[in-house]
C-alpha cells in the first residue's frame, strides 16, 4: 500500500505522516487489528480520504488518497492470533514468528 498513487505527494503534519498516523490510530482501536489485511487497508484509505484535508493557501482543500495494490490469493491477518481460529486458509504473520527458533546474534569485532 502506498500513501498516494505514484506521481502524487503525501502530506505530513507536525506529528508526522498523515497515512502512518491514521494507520497507527486504526490499530489502536478496539477490534480493528483483528481485521483481514485488505479490509484494514480499505478502512485506512477511507479514513485518510474523508477525514483529512490540507490547509493553507497553496494546498488548502487538497486531499490524500492512499493506493492499495495487492496480489494476495488468501486472507491475511497480520496482527491476528491463529489460536482463536483453526481455519488453515488463514495466515497470521505474528504466528509465523516463533521466539524459540530465532537465532541469537553474535557480536562481531569489526
Secondary structure, 3 states (H helix, E strand, C coil): CECCCCCCCCCEECCEEHHHHHHHHHHHCCCHHHCCHHHHHHHHHHHHHHHCCCCCCCCCCCCCCCECCCCCCCCECCCCCHHHCCCCCCECHHHHCCHHHCCCCCCCCC
